[in-house]
Amino acid sequence: MRFAPIVPATMAMGALAARPFLTSPDTGIDDVLGDTPEGTLPDLADIIGLHDFEWAARRYLPLENYTYYANGAAGEWSLRNNLEVFYRYNWRPRQMTDITGLPNTLNTTILGFNFSAPFYISPCARGVSAHKEGEINLVKGAAAGNILYIPSGYSSYTFQEIQAAKAEGQVVFQQMYLTGNITQDTEYIRNLEKAGTDALVLTIDSVAGSNRQRAQRFGVGSANTQFVRLTWEYYDQLREITKLSIAVKGVTSVDTAKKAVEHNVPAIVISNHGGRNLDGSPSALEILLDIHAEAPELLDQIEIWADGGVRYGGDVLKLLALGARAVGIGRPYMYANAYGVEGIEKVTKILKQELITDGGNIGLERLGDVDKTYVNWTPNQWLA
């Protein structure tokens, strides 16, 4: 079988600045729901895609609250690239395959825990900016859909309150920002263990804060502004003080992924922090392309998760095709939280339906069959 070769992300990048950027596609939502009064939400039944939740949240939430979720670093080029990168690469669908069993194959494991789908709720701070129940809604919504939730270290509710809200048997990880002080960090991890946290996710790409100009304009800047000393040697120290798995989040290079393997990290999250920390940082898809080009052995050596810019089931599929075990979704769930638990549940239902629809249309008999051969990795020139 012939297929287009994987090309490094550096070859796929192009002149993005010359083209206009659309935050949301034109799917007729303004024509149908445009008369919804500002400060109110349209009926949840009228929300049909993940972009719709952002449209509704922007009209409903106080501008400062919406801005906190929506903002990115500097000129927000990385934020935009996260969204656009998926459409530089076309599918290579296959026909005349038996796809009837596909809907029953979404289940996956993440760090050995079982979930109903290969996507999860990414860490996002300040849940009460969308709803007074904040992260409690996210816990309950994740339980209803049997998907993983990873609360932020800067959640509105305490990690004790979040873990206490779990359903029986529910698995919830915890994202961590650490101080680099082993005494303080040990105490923090011990408390996370006592609260019932199932695994830890250490963010490693936020050690120097960020230049979030849109956020600063509205007074909702970065929550983490200190310079922090995090090294691989420090990671090794952390592993000695807990039996919980410690994944690392914010891997944006092949070199860092290789180091993670050397230090026996159980899982890495390929992520540029939603484009919120370093403008010009590559998207998860581009980093995975680099891994395929430079060090494909990593795909068999470590569990890889990825996040950033995912708005459709097809986006999830493309990251899975490049070897991601699980895909994180952040902003859509935060916007959907304006509707409460029902909004969280609907995001999950939409993504599951889109996964099986798009998976069927590219000819998958099982979701686990998707691989790099289902995509043409030569970038579209009109989006290059």
C-alpha positions as a printed NumPy array, in Angstrom:
array([[  0.   ,   0.   ,   0.   ],
       [  1.282,   3.449,  -0.902],
       [  0.686,   6.459,   1.306],
       [  2.099,   9.932,   1.633],
       [  5.097,  10.025,   3.963],
       [  4.955,  11.737,   7.323],
       [  6.674,  15.105,   7.042],
       [  8.239,  17.072,   9.899],
       [  6.167,  19.932,  11.302],
       [  8.803,  22.418,  10.202],
       [  8.018,  21.564,   6.573],
       [  4.281,  21.89 ,   7.155],
       [  4.304,  25.406,   8.601],
       [  3.467,  28.277,   6.306],
       [  2.542,  31.921,   6.174],
       [ -0.504,  32.019,   8.456],
       [ -0.521,  35.758,   9.   ],
       [ -1.694,  36.531,   5.452],
       [ -5.03 ,  34.757,   5.883],
       [ -7.997,  35.842,   7.993],
       [ -8.702,  33.632,  10.99 ],
       [-12.208,  32.555,  11.906],
       [-12.71 ,  31.617,  15.556],
       [-15.926,  29.833,  14.664],
       [-17.153,  28.398,  11.367],
       [-20.295,  29.757,   9.736],
       [-22.812,  26.966,  10.246],
       [-25.913,  29.169,  10.29 ],
       [-26.016,  29.653,  14.056],
       [-26.455,  33.422,  13.757],
       [-29.338,  32.937,  11.332],
       [-31.163,  30.573,  13.687],
       [-30.122,  31.712,  17.176],
       [-28.914,  35.239,  16.546],
       [-31.98 ,  36.78 ,  18.204],
       [-31.108,  35.118,  21.549],
       [-30.935,  38.071,  23.99 ],
       [-27.485,  38.949,  25.31 ],
       [-27.006,  37.526,  28.794],
       [-29.159,  34.475,  28.135],
       [-28.401,  31.025,  26.798],
       [-30.147,  29.423,  23.832],
       [-31.848,  26.11 ,  24.532],
       [-29.305,  23.347,  24.933],
       [-31.245,  21.341,  22.361],
       [-30.247,  23.969,  19.768],
       [-26.535,  23.459,  20.446],
       [-25.264,  20.974,  17.871],
       [-21.482,  21.366,  17.82 ],
       [-18.611,  22.299,  20.117],
       [-18.12 ,  25.695,  18.457],
       [-21.747,  26.485,  19.35 ],
       [-20.876,  26.386,  23.044],
       [-18.279,  29.12 ,  22.552],
       [-20.781,  31.204,  20.577],
       [-23.312,  30.871,  23.396],
       [-20.785,  31.522,  26.17 ],
       [-19.467,  34.683,  24.545],
       [-22.97 ,  36.175,  24.463],
       [-23.941,  34.907,  27.918],
       [-20.925,  35.267,  30.216],
       [-19.487,  38.536,  31.513],
       [-16.801,  39.564,  29.016],
       [-14.032,  39.18 ,  31.614],
       [-15.097,  35.586,  32.327],
       [-15.266,  34.668,  28.654],
       [-11.906,  36.351,  28.052],
       [-10.192,  34.289,  30.734],
       [-11.129,  31.098,  28.909],
       [-10.611,  32.428,  25.386],
       [ -7.29 ,  34.251,  25.681],
       [ -3.914,  33.098,  24.403],
       [ -0.332,  34.278,  24.649],
       [  0.88 ,  37.43 ,  22.867],
       [ -0.667,  37.724,  19.368],
       [ -2.444,  34.368,  19.841],
       [ -0.884,  32.799,  16.735],
       [ -0.343,  29.473,  18.499],
       [ -3.932,  29.468,  19.722],
       [ -5.115,  29.984,  16.136],
       [ -2.702,  27.43 ,  14.742],
       [ -4.001,  24.832,  17.193],
       [ -7.426,  25.17 ,  15.599],
       [ -6.336,  25.438,  11.985],
       [ -3.66 ,  22.749,  11.82 ],
       [ -6.123,  19.867,  11.551],
       [ -7.358,  21.127,   8.181],
       [ -3.987,  21.183,   6.468],
       [ -4.269,  17.417,   6.109],
       [ -6.968,  15.502,   4.248],
       [ -8.356,  12.064,   4.985],
       [ -7.57 ,   8.984,   2.926],
       [-10.912,   7.191,   3.408],
       [-11.516,   3.542,   2.613],
       [-14.81 ,   2.183,   1.398],
       [-16.51 ,  -1.211,   1.352],
       [-15.48 ,  -2.133,   4.884],
       [-17.798,  -3.436,   7.618],
       [-18.14 ,  -0.458,   9.949],
       [-21.232,  -1.701,  11.814],
       [-19.281,  -2.7  ,  14.91 ],
       [-17.399,   0.596,  15.207],
       [-19.723,   2.233,  17.794],
       [-18.839,  -0.493,  20.286],
       [-15.073,   0.097,  20.089],
       [-14.598,   3.535,  21.679],
       [-13.466,   2.168,  25.053],
       [ -9.861,   2.737,  26.044],
       [ -7.468,   2.675,  28.983],
       [ -5.477,   5.627,  30.292],
       [ -2.695,   4.698,  32.736],
       [ -4.468,   1.371,  33.114],
       [ -7.849,   2.87 ,  34.058],
       [-10.877,   2.079,  31.892],
       [-12.919,   4.787,  30.176],
       [-15.698,   4.882,  27.588],
       [-13.813,   6.994,  25.046],
       [-10.259,   8.059,  24.125],
       [-10.779,  11.697,  25.105],
       [-10.852,  13.496,  28.441],
       [-11.548,  16.857,  30.077],
       [ -8.285,  18.791,  30.165],
       [ -7.151,  20.863,  33.151],
       [ -8.7  ,  24.348,  32.97 ],
       [ -8.735,  26.847,  35.819],
       [-11.515,  28.967,  37.329],
       [-14.533,  26.817,  36.659],
       [-16.836,  29.252,  38.476],
       [-16.271,  31.787,  35.72 ],
       [-18.898,  29.829,  33.772],
       [-21.093,  28.374,  36.534],
       [-21.273,  28.683,  40.296],
       [-20.76 ,  24.925,  40.687],
       [-17.567,  25.135,  38.613],
       [-15.475,  21.979,  38.725],
       [-18.153,  20.058,  40.6  ],
       [-20.186,  20.096,  37.394],
       [-17.159,  18.826,  35.47 ],
       [-16.69 ,  15.899,  37.868],
       [-20.348,  14.956,  37.609],
       [-20.413,  15.377,  33.841],
       [-17.312,  13.227,  33.434],
       [-18.904,  10.52 ,  35.576],
       [-22.073,  10.57 ,  33.479],
       [-20.049,  10.008,  30.3  ],
       [-17.496,   7.696,  31.947],
       [-14.588,   9.802,  30.723],
       [-11.5  ,  11.04 ,  32.524],
       [-11.431,  14.459,  34.184],
       [ -8.16 ,  16.14 ,  35.161],
       [ -8.88 ,  19.18 ,  37.371],
       [ -6.562,  22.172,  37.24 ],
       [ -4.249,  23.089,  40.083],
       [ -5.942,  26.495,  39.925],
       [ -9.496,  25.215,  40.145],
       [-12.149,  27.311,  41.856],
       [-12.958,  24.422,  44.185],
       [-10.3  ,  22.708,  46.309],
       [ -8.949,  19.353,  45.205],
       [-10.51 ,  17.866,  48.352],
       [-13.946,  19.14 ,  47.288],
       [-13.449,  17.932,  43.732],
       [-12.333,  14.441,  44.736],
       [-15.165,  14.212,  47.264],
       [-17.68 ,  14.889,  44.479],
       [-16.654,  11.755,  42.549],
       [-19.209,   9.094,  41.803],
       [-18.576,   5.62 ,  43.191],
       [-15.694,   4.062,  41.277],
       [-14.989,   7.225,  39.291],
       [-11.367,   7.938,  38.348],
       [-10.159,  11.548,  38.562],
       [ -6.536,  12.62 ,  38.142],
       [ -5.064,  15.929,  39.353],
       [ -2.963,  18.466,  37.484],
       [ -0.18 ,  20.062,  39.523],
       [  1.797,  23.288,  39.449],
       [  4.727,  22.775,  41.812],
       [  6.964,  25.235,  43.629],
       [ 10.29 ,  23.453,  43.19 ],
       [ 10.564,  23.305,  46.993],
       [ 10.658,  19.617,  47.878],
       [  9.223,  20.128,  51.363],
       [  6.218,  22.106,  50.144],
       [  5.65 ,  19.893,  47.144],
       [  5.844,  16.718,  49.227],
       [  3.178,  18.027,  51.567],
       [  0.983,  18.965,  48.603],
       [  1.311,  15.512,  47.043],
       [  0.603,  13.798,  50.368],
       [ -2.608,  15.804,  50.655],
       [ -3.582,  14.852,  47.114],
       [ -3.074,  11.199,  48.024],
       [ -5.268,  11.584,  51.115],
       [ -7.998,  13.21 ,  49.054],
       [ -8.201,  10.127,  46.815],
       [ -6.473,  11.365,  43.675],
       [ -5.929,   8.484,  41.239],
       [ -2.912,   9.863,  39.352],
       [ -0.919,  13.079,  39.037],
       [ -0.226,  15.261,  35.993],
       [  2.701,  17.633,  36.408],
       [  2.628,  20.687,  34.139],
       [  6.168,  21.424,  32.942],
       [  5.58 ,  24.202,  30.394],
       [  4.523,  26.959,  32.764],
       [  7.712,  27.651,  34.718],
       [  8.025,  31.289,  33.568],
       [  4.456,  32.529,  33.401],
       [  3.194,  33.955,  30.099],
       [  2.51 ,  37.159,  28.195],
       [ -1.278,  37.06 ,  27.855],
       [ -2.052,  40.491,  26.481],
       [ -5.789,  39.989,  25.934],
       [ -6.108,  38.657,  29.492],
       [ -4.117,  41.549,  30.944],
       [ -6.348,  44.054,  29.161],
       [ -9.338,  42.648,  31.015],
       [ -7.561,  42.048,  34.312],
       [ -7.697,  38.258,  34.098],
       [ -4.026,  37.472,  33.552],
       [ -2.062,  34.316,  34.148],
       [ -2.523,  32.585,  37.481],
       [  1.099,  31.439,  37.537],
       [  3.664,  34.233,  37.214],
       [  6.639,  32.91 ,  39.184],
       [  9.83 ,  31.415,  37.804],
       [ 10.025,  27.824,  39.016],
       [ 12.928,  25.394,  39.022],
       [ 11.752,  22.102,  37.511],
       [ 14.301,  19.585,  36.242],
       [ 14.344,  15.891,  35.435],
       [ 16.334,  15.302,  38.591],
       [ 13.538,  16.959,  40.539],
       [ 11.002,  14.729,  38.783],
       [ 13.003,  11.704,  39.958],
       [ 12.774,  13.017,  43.525],
       [  9.019,  13.353,  43.232],
       [  8.662,   9.757,  42.075],
       [ 10.346,   8.634,  45.281],
       [  7.732,  10.259,  47.525],
       [  4.555,   8.808,  45.986],
       [  3.271,   5.578,  44.509],
       [  0.889,   7.499,  42.268],
       [  1.764,   7.722,  38.588],
       [  3.109,  11.155,  37.607],
       [  2.49 ,  12.042,  33.967],
       [  4.042,  15.23 ,  32.576],
       [  2.039,  17.799,  30.629],
       [  3.404,  20.389,  28.231],
       [  5.805,  18.381,  26.075],
       [  6.501,  20.406,  22.918],
       [  9.585,  18.735,  21.463],
       [ 10.945,  15.344,  20.526],
       [ 13.912,  15.953,  22.812],
       [ 11.67 ,  16.385,  25.86 ],
       [  9.716,  13.248,  24.947],
       [ 12.985,  11.291,  24.769],
       [ 14.016,  12.596,  28.19 ],
       [ 10.669,  11.527,  29.609],
       [ 11.328,   7.973,  28.446],
       [ 14.804,   8.052,  29.982],
       [ 13.297,   9.073,  33.319],
       [ 10.579,   6.392,  33.244],
       [  7.671,   8.811,  32.951],
       [  4.506,   6.706,  32.493],
       [  2.761,   9.166,  30.154],
       [  3.344,  12.507,  28.465],
       [  0.829,  15.097,  27.347],
       [  1.801,  16.67 ,  24.026],
       [  0.458,  20.173,  24.596],
       [  1.295,  23.85 ,  24.168],
       [ -1.022,  24.878,  27.025],
       [ -3.819,  25.809,  24.652],
       [ -1.585,  28.431,  23.07 ],
       [ -1.69 ,  30.349,  26.349],
       [  1.961,  30.352,  27.44 ],
       [  4.401,  30.708,  24.543],
       [  3.264,  32.177,  21.246],
       [  4.989,  30.381,  18.387],
       [  4.932,  27.028,  20.141],
       [  3.901,  24.137,  17.86 ],
       [  0.568,  22.348,  18.046],
       [  0.186,  18.814,  19.349],
       [ -0.384,  17.49 ,  15.838],
       [  2.844,  19.088,  14.579],
       [  4.819,  17.669,  17.503],
       [  3.43 ,  14.202,  16.791],
       [  4.463,  14.614,  13.164],
       [  7.97 ,  15.441,  14.385],
       [  7.983,  12.311,  16.538],
       [  7.029,  10.19 ,  13.526],
       [  9.791,  11.794,  11.472],
       [ 12.572,  11.863,  14.07 ],
       [ 11.88 ,   9.222,  16.728],
       [  8.936,   6.922,  15.906],
       [ 10.154,   4.432,  18.499],
       [  8.753,   6.76 ,  21.173],
       [  5.234,   5.715,  20.178],
       [  5.926,   2.254,  21.607],
       [  7.958,   3.412,  24.606],
       [  5.56 ,   5.723,  26.428],
       [  1.853,   6.479,  26.681],
       [  1.107,   9.67 ,  24.757],
       [ -1.83 ,  12.01 ,  25.269],
       [ -2.387,  15.192,  23.259],
       [ -4.474,  18.34 ,  23.489],
       [ -5.032,  21.732,  21.909],
       [ -7.576,  23.085,  19.424],
       [ -9.789,  19.991,  19.305],
       [-13.325,  20.932,  18.272],
       [-14.516,  17.895,  16.282],
       [-14.447,  14.136,  16.484],
       [-12.311,  14.219,  13.343],
       [ -9.677,  16.23 ,  15.224],
       [ -9.562,  13.498,  17.852],
       [ -9.223,  10.891,  15.097],
       [ -6.225,  12.627,  13.502],
       [ -4.365,  12.747,  16.818],
       [ -5.209,   9.088,  17.438],
       [ -3.954,   8.299,  13.93 ],
       [ -0.574,   9.735,  14.919],
       [ -0.329,   7.544,  17.996],
       [ -2.022,   9.471,  20.788],
       [ -3.756,   7.164,  23.235],
       [ -6.031,   9.881,  24.575],
       [ -6.971,  13.416,  23.537],
       [ -7.739,  16.304,  25.87 ],
       [-10.476,  18.883,  25.333],
       [-10.442,  22.054,  27.419],
       [-12.232,  25.237,  26.335],
       [-15.37 ,  23.547,  24.883],
       [-16.062,  21.894,  28.231],
       [-15.516,  25.179,  30.078],
       [-17.916,  27.018,  27.766],
       [-20.424,  24.171,  28.045],
       [-20.274,  24.477,  31.834],
       [-22.443,  27.592,  31.463],
       [-25.245,  25.045,  31.032],
       [-24.167,  23.043,  34.074],
       [-23.779,  19.277,  34.141],
       [-26.085,  18.832,  31.138],
       [-23.746,  20.96 ,  29.032],
       [-20.757,  18.829,  30.014],
       [-22.668,  15.691,  29.129],
       [-23.666,  17.077,  25.74 ],
       [-20.065,  17.837,  24.73 ],
       [-19.198,  14.21 ,  25.43 ],
       [-22.2  ,  12.917,  23.482],
       [-21.397,  15.144,  20.495],
       [-17.773,  14.022,  20.394],
       [-18.658,  10.349,  20.687],
       [-21.181,  10.652,  17.862],
       [-18.718,  12.538,  15.661],
       [-16.012,   9.968,  16.377],
       [-18.125,   7.078,  15.159],
       [-19.55 ,   9.042,  12.211],
       [-16.171,  10.251,  10.956],
       [-14.553,   6.932,  11.817],
       [-17.178,   5.113,   9.788],
       [-16.769,   7.482,   6.872],
       [-13.032,   6.791,   6.673],
       [-13.73 ,   3.063,   6.769],
       [-12.752,   2.033,  10.287],
       [-14.063,  -1.307,  11.5  ],
       [-12.661,  -0.582,  14.974],
       [-11.516,   2.735,  16.38 ],
       [ -8.223,   1.146,  17.367],
       [ -7.49 ,   0.458,  13.685],
       [ -6.897,   4.124,  12.896],
       [ -3.275,   4.866,  12.034],
       [ -1.225,   7.306,   9.99 ],
       [ -2.255,   5.674,   6.694],
       [ -5.769,   7.107,   7.017],
       [ -4.502,  10.665,   6.496],
       [ -2.593,  12.314,   3.663],
       [  0.224,  14.018,   5.546],
       [  1.232,  16.255,   2.654],
       [ -0.192,  19.629,   3.744],
       [ -2.846,  21.345,   1.676],
       [ -1.198,  24.252,  -0.108],
       [ -4.239,  26.48 ,   0.395],
       [ -3.789,  26.116,   4.16 ],
       [  0.008,  25.95 ,   4.132]])
